[in-house]
Amino acid sequence: MDSPEKPDNEVQRLRHLNTLAILDTAAEERFDRITRLARRLFNVPIALISLVDENRQWFKSCYGLNVSETSRDISFCGHAILGKKVFVIEDASQDPRFADNPLVTDAPNIRFYAGVPLLYEDSLALGTLCIIDNKPRQLTQDELLDFYDLAKMAERELASSHTASLDDLTQISNRRGFMLMAHKSMMYCQMSGLSYSIAYFDLNYFKIINDEYGHQEGDIALQAFANTMRHCFRESDVFARLGGDEFAVFMSGTSQSVAHQVVHRFQEALEKYNDAASKPYRLSFCYGIVSTSEVDICLEQLLSQADKVMYEQKKCRPKSSTSF
């Protein structure tokens, strides 16, 4: 059995897959209607929308299988995402790459497989729309065209998931994206016995920036703040604009002291931006940090606690700032 290789853009691919905040979510009719149609159209027992994670393939929509994921090492879809065109195996039992694959030798006894990569911006293959049969078969040219059309429908739905969890102005996660991704990170920390932290930020004097220099300049300030976050925090951290001038970061595996060190580095980076930008104002923030290793606390509670800590700091902030 040949396990699938990793694509050259694996790091970027996984990063974008995670920003969708779609892994391990409930079934959705907008995806299920595509797999239902594929199963009917091609008269196959199994149709899937599979997303290829780091070590598994997870099924956002699954018709004909009683599992929600399988190991990436034995996946057919792991092979399919290595290209941009449809990946077809007419008889897996006769293909040396798959003949001894447990998905072939045991249930579901795959013989025929066809998968179209689901691409983001025509470069990152996040997963596949695939159809599976337990007997060998071929696809006609017309069937291939229909299959591509269905895959494009699935791609559009994935793209809309990205848009729904992204803040339009800053192009970082919005509150919805933060709550989904931070919850997953928190569950991982709790299962692994790791501490974790939430930092809650409020951009100082944002109303004054808007009033004095206009809303366009206010937008520039928010974008600069978000860009600085993007360059300062780790790829494993979840950062977002929650709304207005409020931002948050979830940091896995960090104690209170480490979280404060990270925020201090963020402050220094923001000062460098201020010096280079030479704006008539300087970006700064109030913040609150809550760190814990508890397993019986929810994300909403932590976020609320960090917000309260931030608010107490904000009350001590000068009414005006010479740095402004």
C-alpha positions as CSV (number, residue, x, y, z in Angstrom):
1,M,0.0,0.0,0.0
2,D,1.3,3.5,-0.9
3,S,0.5,6.1,1.7
4,P,-0.2,9.6,0.1
5,E,2.7,12.1,0.0
6,K,2.2,15.6,1.4
7,P,1.8,18.4,-1.2
8,D,4.5,21.1,-1.4
9,N,2.1,23.7,0.0
10,E,1.1,21.6,2.9
11,V,1.7,24.3,5.6
12,Q,-0.3,26.9,3.7
13,R,-3.0,24.3,2.9
14,L,-3.5,23.3,6.5
15,R,-3.4,26.9,7.7
16,H,-6.3,27.8,5.3
17,L,-8.2,24.7,6.2
18,N,-8.1,25.7,9.8
19,T,-9.2,29.2,9.1
20,L,-12.4,27.9,7.7
21,A,-13.4,26.7,11.2
22,I,-15.3,23.9,9.6
23,L,-13.6,20.7,10.8
24,D,-15.6,18.7,13.3
25,T,-18.8,20.8,12.7
26,A,-22.3,19.4,12.3
27,A,-23.7,18.3,9.0
28,E,-25.1,21.0,6.8
29,E,-27.8,20.8,4.1
30,R,-25.8,23.0,1.7
31,F,-23.1,20.3,1.5
32,D,-25.4,17.2,1.9
33,R,-27.5,18.2,-1.1
34,I,-24.3,18.0,-3.2
35,T,-23.4,14.5,-2.0
36,R,-27.0,13.3,-2.4
37,L,-27.0,14.6,-5.9
38,A,-23.7,12.9,-6.7
39,R,-24.9,9.6,-5.3
40,R,-28.0,9.7,-7.5
41,L,-26.4,11.1,-10.6
42,F,-23.6,8.5,-10.7
43,N,-25.6,5.6,-9.1
44,V,-22.9,4.9,-6.5
45,P,-23.4,3.7,-2.9
46,I,-21.0,6.3,-1.4
47,A,-20.5,10.0,-1.9
48,L,-18.4,12.2,0.3
49,I,-17.1,15.7,0.8
50,S,-13.8,15.0,2.5
51,L,-11.4,17.5,4.0
52,V,-7.8,16.3,4.4
53,D,-6.4,17.4,7.8
54,E,-2.9,16.8,9.0
55,N,-3.3,13.2,10.0
56,R,-6.9,12.3,8.9
57,Q,-9.5,12.8,6.3
58,W,-12.7,14.2,7.8
59,F,-16.1,14.0,6.1
60,K,-18.1,17.2,6.1
61,S,-20.8,15.3,4.2
62,C,-21.0,11.6,4.1
63,Y,-23.5,9.3,2.4
64,G,-23.1,5.6,2.5
65,L,-20.4,5.3,5.3
66,N,-20.9,5.0,9.0
67,V,-17.7,6.8,10.0
68,S,-16.9,10.5,10.2
69,E,-13.2,10.2,9.4
70,T,-10.3,7.8,8.5
71,S,-6.6,8.0,8.7
72,R,-4.9,10.1,6.1
73,D,-2.3,7.3,5.6
74,I,-4.9,5.0,4.0
75,S,-7.0,7.7,2.3
76,F,-7.7,7.8,-1.4
77,C,-8.4,11.5,-1.0
78,G,-4.9,12.1,0.2
79,H,-3.7,11.1,-3.2
80,A,-6.4,13.1,-5.0
81,I,-5.3,16.4,-3.5
82,L,-1.8,16.1,-5.0
83,G,-3.2,17.3,-8.3
84,K,-5.8,19.7,-9.6
85,K,-7.7,17.3,-11.9
86,V,-10.0,14.4,-11.1
87,F,-8.3,11.3,-9.6
88,V,-9.8,8.1,-10.8
89,I,-9.2,4.5,-9.7
90,E,-11.3,2.1,-11.8
91,D,-10.5,-1.0,-9.9
92,A,-8.5,-0.6,-6.7
93,S,-8.1,-4.3,-6.2
94,Q,-6.0,-4.3,-9.4
95,D,-4.0,-1.2,-8.6
96,P,-0.7,-1.9,-6.7
97,R,-1.0,1.4,-4.8
98,F,-4.3,0.3,-3.2
99,A,-4.7,-3.4,-3.6
100,D,-3.8,-4.2,0.0
101,N,-5.3,-1.0,1.5
102,P,-7.7,-1.9,4.4
103,L,-10.4,0.2,2.7
104,V,-10.1,-2.2,-0.2
105,T,-9.6,-5.5,1.5
106,D,-12.2,-4.8,4.2
107,A,-15.3,-2.7,4.4
108,P,-16.3,-0.6,2.5
109,N,-14.5,-2.8,0.0
110,I,-13.6,0.1,-2.4
111,R,-13.2,-0.9,-6.0
112,F,-14.0,2.3,-7.9
113,Y,-12.9,5.8,-6.6
114,A,-13.1,9.2,-8.2
115,G,-12.3,12.4,-6.4
116,V,-12.1,16.0,-7.6
117,P,-9.8,18.3,-5.5
118,L,-11.6,21.2,-3.9
119,L,-9.4,24.1,-4.5
120,Y,-9.0,27.5,-2.8
121,E,-7.8,30.2,-5.2
122,D,-6.9,27.4,-7.6
123,S,-3.9,26.4,-5.6
124,L,-4.7,24.9,-2.2
125,A,-6.4,21.5,-2.3
126,L,-8.4,21.4,0.9
127,G,-10.1,18.1,0.2
128,T,-12.3,16.4,-2.4
129,L,-15.7,15.7,-3.6
130,C,-15.5,11.9,-4.2
131,I,-17.7,9.0,-5.2
132,I,-17.1,5.4,-4.4
133,D,-18.4,2.0,-5.6
134,N,-17.8,-1.5,-4.5
135,K,-17.5,-2.7,-8.1
136,P,-15.2,-1.6,-10.9
137,R,-16.4,1.0,-13.3
138,Q,-15.5,3.9,-15.5
139,L,-16.7,7.5,-16.0
140,T,-17.8,8.8,-19.4
141,Q,-16.7,12.2,-20.6
142,D,-20.1,13.6,-19.9
143,E,-20.1,12.2,-16.4
144,L,-16.7,13.8,-15.8
145,L,-18.1,17.2,-16.8
146,D,-21.0,16.7,-14.4
147,F,-18.6,15.7,-11.6
148,Y,-16.6,18.8,-12.1
149,D,-19.7,20.9,-11.9
150,L,-20.7,19.4,-8.6
151,A,-17.2,19.9,-7.3
152,K,-17.4,23.6,-8.2
153,M,-20.6,23.8,-6.1
154,A,-18.8,22.3,-3.2
155,E,-15.9,24.8,-3.7
156,R,-18.3,27.7,-3.6
157,E,-19.8,26.5,-0.3
158,L,-16.3,26.1,1.2
159,A,-15.5,29.7,0.1
160,S,-18.7,31.0,1.7
161,S,-17.6,29.3,5.0
162,H,-14.3,31.2,4.8
163,T,-16.2,34.5,4.2
164,A,-18.6,33.8,7.1
165,S,-15.7,33.4,9.6
166,L,-13.6,36.3,8.3
167,D,-13.7,40.0,9.1
168,D,-14.1,41.9,5.9
169,L,-12.0,44.9,6.8
170,T,-9.0,43.3,8.5
171,Q,-9.1,39.9,6.8
172,I,-8.5,38.1,10.1
173,S,-11.1,36.0,11.9
174,N,-14.3,37.6,13.1
175,R,-16.1,36.6,16.3
176,R,-17.7,33.6,14.7
177,G,-14.4,32.3,13.4
178,F,-12.7,33.0,16.8
179,M,-15.3,31.1,18.8
180,L,-15.1,28.1,16.5
181,M,-11.3,27.9,16.3
182,A,-10.5,28.9,19.8
183,H,-13.0,26.3,21.1
184,K,-11.2,23.6,19.3
185,S,-7.8,24.8,20.6
186,M,-9.2,25.0,24.1
187,M,-10.5,21.4,23.9
188,Y,-7.1,20.2,22.7
189,C,-5.4,22.0,25.6
190,Q,-7.9,20.5,28.1
191,M,-7.4,17.0,26.8
192,S,-3.6,17.4,26.8
193,G,-3.3,18.9,30.2
194,L,-1.9,22.2,28.8
195,S,-2.5,25.7,30.2
196,Y,-3.9,28.3,27.9
197,S,-4.6,32.0,27.8
198,I,-7.0,34.5,26.3
199,A,-5.9,38.1,25.8
200,Y,-8.6,40.7,25.2
201,F,-7.6,44.0,23.5
202,D,-9.3,47.3,23.2
203,L,-7.8,49.9,20.8
204,N,-7.2,53.1,22.7
205,Y,-8.8,56.4,21.5
206,F,-10.4,54.8,18.5
207,K,-13.4,57.1,18.6
208,I,-11.1,60.1,18.6
209,I,-9.2,58.8,15.6
210,N,-12.5,58.5,13.8
211,D,-13.8,61.9,14.9
212,E,-10.5,63.8,14.2
213,Y,-9.3,62.1,11.0
214,G,-12.3,60.4,9.5
215,H,-13.6,56.8,9.3
216,Q,-11.3,56.0,6.4
217,E,-8.3,56.7,8.8
218,G,-10.1,54.7,11.4
219,D,-10.3,51.7,9.0
220,I,-6.5,52.1,8.4
221,A,-5.9,52.0,12.1
222,L,-7.9,48.8,12.5
223,Q,-6.1,47.2,9.6
224,A,-2.7,48.2,10.9
225,F,-3.6,46.7,14.3
226,A,-4.7,43.4,12.7
227,N,-1.6,43.2,10.5
228,T,0.6,43.7,13.5
229,M,-1.2,40.9,15.3
230,R,-0.8,38.7,12.2
231,H,3.0,39.1,12.3
232,C,3.5,38.9,16.1
233,F,1.5,35.9,17.2
234,R,2.2,32.2,16.4
235,E,0.5,30.4,13.6
236,S,-1.1,28.2,16.3
237,D,-2.6,31.2,18.1
238,V,-6.2,32.2,17.2
239,F,-6.6,35.9,16.8
240,A,-9.6,37.9,15.7
241,R,-11.4,41.2,15.5
242,L,-14.4,40.6,17.7
243,G,-16.1,43.8,16.6
244,G,-15.6,47.5,16.6
245,D,-12.2,48.2,18.2
246,E,-12.0,45.0,20.2
247,F,-9.7,42.1,19.4
248,A,-8.8,38.8,21.1
249,V,-6.1,36.1,21.0
250,F,-6.3,32.5,22.2
251,M,-2.8,31.2,23.0
252,S,-2.4,27.4,23.5
253,G,0.2,26.1,26.0
254,T,0.9,29.4,27.6
255,S,1.1,30.5,31.3
256,Q,0.0,33.9,32.5
257,S,3.6,35.1,32.5
258,V,4.4,33.9,29.0
259,A,1.1,35.4,27.7
260,H,2.2,38.8,29.2
261,Q,5.6,38.4,27.5
262,V,3.9,37.8,24.2
263,V,1.6,40.8,24.6
264,H,4.7,42.9,25.5
265,R,6.3,41.9,22.2
266,F,3.1,42.9,20.5
267,Q,3.3,46.3,22.1
268,E,6.9,46.7,20.9
269,A,5.9,45.8,17.4
270,L,3.0,48.3,17.4
271,E,5.5,51.0,18.5
272,K,7.7,50.1,15.6
273,Y,4.7,50.5,13.3
274,N,3.9,53.9,14.9
275,D,7.5,55.1,14.3
276,A,7.5,54.0,10.7
277,A,4.0,55.1,9.8
278,S,4.4,58.7,11.2
279,K,0.7,59.1,11.6
280,P,-0.7,62.1,13.6
281,Y,-1.8,59.5,16.2
282,R,-0.1,56.5,17.8
283,L,-1.8,53.1,18.1
284,S,-2.0,51.6,21.6
285,F,-4.3,49.4,23.6
286,C,-5.7,48.3,26.9
287,Y,-5.8,44.5,27.5
288,G,-6.8,41.8,29.9
289,I,-5.3,38.3,30.1
290,V,-6.8,35.3,31.7
291,S,-4.8,32.0,31.9
292,T,-5.9,28.6,33.2
293,S,-5.6,24.9,32.8
294,E,-9.1,24.1,34.0
295,V,-11.2,21.6,32.1
296,D,-14.6,22.6,33.5
297,I,-14.8,26.1,32.1
298,C,-16.2,27.3,28.8
299,L,-14.7,29.7,26.2
300,E,-17.5,32.3,26.7
301,Q,-16.6,32.5,30.5
302,L,-12.9,33.0,29.7
303,L,-13.6,35.7,27.2
304,S,-15.9,37.5,29.6
305,Q,-13.3,37.3,32.3
306,A,-10.6,38.7,30.1
307,D,-12.9,41.5,29.0
308,K,-13.5,42.4,32.6
309,V,-9.7,42.5,33.3
310,M,-9.3,44.7,30.2
311,Y,-12.1,47.0,31.3
312,E,-10.5,47.5,34.7
313,Q,-7.2,48.5,33.0
314,K,-9.2,50.8,30.7
315,K,-10.7,52.7,33.6
316,C,-7.2,53.6,34.8
317,R,-6.2,54.9,31.4
318,P,-5.7,58.7,31.1
319,K,-8.7,60.6,29.5
320,S,-6.3,61.9,26.9
321,S,-2.8,60.8,25.9
322,T,0.2,62.8,25.0
323,S,1.2,59.9,22.8
324,F,-2.0,60.4,20.8
